[in-house]
Amino acid sequence: MAKVSNRIIKNANSTYVNESGKNNKDAILFLHGSGPGASAWSNWQYIMPEFGEKFYCLAPDLLGFGKSHHPEEPPKGMRNWMRLWMDQLISLLDELNLEKVHIVGNSMGGAIALQLLMDFPDRFNRVVLMGPAGAPTKITPELDRTWGYYDDPSPELMANMISWFSYDQSIIGDQLEAISKMRHKATLDKNIRRSFEAMFPAPRQQHLDELVIPDGSLRNMDHPILIIHGQEDLLVNVETSYYLIKHLPNVQMHIFSHCSHWTQIEYKESFHYLLKGFFEENY
């Protein structure tokens, strides 16, 4: 397993980034999701050491999350945050002299990946979207409560919320408990709370709507794309991936049954196997 290190890169909007496999030629940019207390490490801690053996793996905390910069006067809503994230991620690639990378985007990170393909298509190669937002869909009660976490924050709500991310908690219960404690601790940080509340004010359907990528742009994305989704996803309905596969020109899809939102944890070995095969098609 490759060693994972981390650092703050100030010339990329004070981005906290986890790295592995620095000496490898091909790079993968891992983009995390949007839950309260989310960070790159909470999403990608299992894949970074393994994939660092062959790839240069980068997992940054998005602005407003984790240990990256939190604006004193944060913007309101998804569209304004999206522009900050575009600038952050392209600045990060420039600072690291990475002309072209692969992307793996989880949930909201999937919508960010699609926005990157729309705005900066020449900077990216192969793309994996995992339980992605970015298609028209109605917000689920679980996602509405997740984005509204600070309406009534508590360890109990966090534990319930984390349980929604998996289909069968008995299989990975010890991991879910550890993740729940880590995420709850993170939500107590005043900077994280300020950023999160600015991202997701009610009504929260508007934020899903602002993540939607226009059909005309989807049709122009000729990058090889792999979509992975859980059939029983409670946070982002699997219909979003069926929508995307109808509009993207160079796409394949893998659906896990008896799986909710965290395929990278619920089906870790299979998830890693799919990604290795997809990224290694170039070799």
C-alpha positions, -999 to 999 in steps of 0.1 A, spaced: 0 0 0 12 35 -8 17 61 19 -8 89 21 4 123 30 -14 157 33 -6 194 30 -20 228 25 -14 243 -10 -18 281 -5 -14 290 -41 -46 269 -48 -69 289 -26 -55 273 6 -65 238 -4 -59 209 20 -51 179 -1 -44 143 6 -19 127 -18 -5 92 -25 17 79 -53 34 112 -60 60 97 -84 34 80 -106 28 95 -141 -10 94 -143 -30 113 -118 -66 109 -105 -85 137 -89 -110 125 -63 -139 148 -55 -159 142 -23 -196 146 -16 -216 172 3 -228 158 37 -222 177 69 -187 170 82 -177 156 48 -141 157 37 -119 141 11 -105 117 37 -139 106 49 -148 97 13 -116 83 0 -96 68 29 -99 33 16 -89 38 -20 -60 63 -16 -34 38 -3 -43 11 -28 -45 33 -59 -14 52 -49 6 22 -60 0 30 -96 -15 65 -98 -8 99 -84 -39 103 -63 -52 137 -52 -81 141 -28 -87 178 -19 -111 192 6 -133 214 -14 -135 251 -3 -160 253 26 -153 217 37 -127 201 60 -94 218 64 -95 239 32 -103 276 33 -137 288 47 -147 323 34 -155 347 62 -185 359 41 -195 327 23 -215 328 -9 -251 316 -9 -263 286 -29 -247 261 -52 -241 282 -83 -219 307 -64 -200 279 -46 -195 261 -79 -175 290 -94 -153 289 -63 -147 252 -67 -139 255 -104 -113 281 -96 -99 261 -67 -95 228 -86 -80 243 -118 -56 263 -96 -47 231 -78 -39 213 -111 -19 243 -123 1 245 -91 10 208 -94 18 211 -131 -8 186 -140 -20 192 -176 -45 164 -177 -60 140 -151 -86 114 -145 -115 123 -122 -136 103 -97 -166 123 -84 -189 112 -55 -225 125 -53 -221 163 -54 -185 157 -65 -200 139 -96 -219 171 -105 -186 191 -100 -168 166 -123 -194 172 -150 -191 210 -145 -153 206 -150 -158 187 -182 -182 214 -194 -159 243 -186 -124 228 -190 -128 197 -212 -91 196 -223 -79 191 -187 -95 157 -181 -93 122 -195 -113 93 -180 -141 101 -155 -160 80 -129 -192 93 -115 -204 76 -83 -241 82 -73 -238 115 -91 -259 146 -89 -261 168 -120 -293 155 -136 -329 167 -131 -343 150 -100 -366 156 -70 -349 159 -36 -354 129 -14 -364 133 23 -330 119 33 -311 144 13 -333 173 25 -325 163 61 -288 158 53 -285 193 38 -306 207 66 -285 190 93 -278 223 112 -316 229 116 -313 205 146 -278 191 148 -271 162 171 -250 130 173 -282 110 170 -292 127 137 -256 122 124 -258 85 132 -292 82 115 -279 102 85 -248 80 81 -270 49 82 -289 62 52 -257 60 31 -256 22 33 -282 -5 25 -271 -31 51 -255 -15 81 -247 -49 96 -221 -56 70 -200 -25 77 -214 -14 110 -180 -8 126 -169 15 98 -202 34 99 -198 41 136 -163 54 131 -173 76 102 -203 89 121 -181 100 151 -155 116 128 -182 135 108 -200 147 140 -168 160 154 -161 179 122 -196 195 123 -188 212 156 -162 235 139 -177 270 136 -161 275 101 -175 243 87 -209 252 101 -208 287 86 -199 274 51 -224 245 51 -253 267 62 -245 291 34 -244 263 8 -277 247 16 -303 272 28 -340 261 25 -357 254 2 -331 229 -8 -346 216 -41 -331 247 -56 -295 235 -49 -301 202 -68 -316 222 -97 -285 245 -98 -263 214 -101 -281 202 -133 -258 202 -164 -277 212 -196 -284 184 -220 -265 202 -248 -234 202 -227 -237 165 -218 -240 155 -255 -207 173 -261 -187 154 -235 -168 127 -254 -147 117 -224 -149 80 -215 -172 80 -185 -181 52 -160 -212 57 -139 -215 36 -107 -247 38 -86 -265 19 -58 -300 7 -68 -314 16 -34 -297 50 -31 -317 71 -6 -297 103 -12 -295 106 -50 -320 86 -68 -306 60 -92 -328 76 -120 -302 104 -122 -277 79 -136 -302 65 -160 -308 101 -172 -271 107 -177 -265 75 -196 -291 86 -221 -274 119 -228 -236 112 -225 -221 99 -258 -193 77 -244 -206 62 -212 -210 28 -194 -229 21 -162 -227 -4 -133 -256 -7 -109 -251 -24 -75 -283 -40 -61 -288 -39 -23 -267 -8 -22 -274 28 -12 -252 58 -16 -217 47 -6 -207 21 -32 -170 28 -24 -176 15 12 -205 -10 8 -188 -28 -22 -152 -16 -16 -134 -45 -34 -158 -44 -64 -156 -7 -66 -118 -8 -67 -119 -35 -93 -142 -15 -116 -121 16 -114 -88 -2 -120 -102 -19 -151 -116 14 -164 -85 35 -158 -61 8 -171 -79 5 -204 -53 31 -216 -24 7 -210 
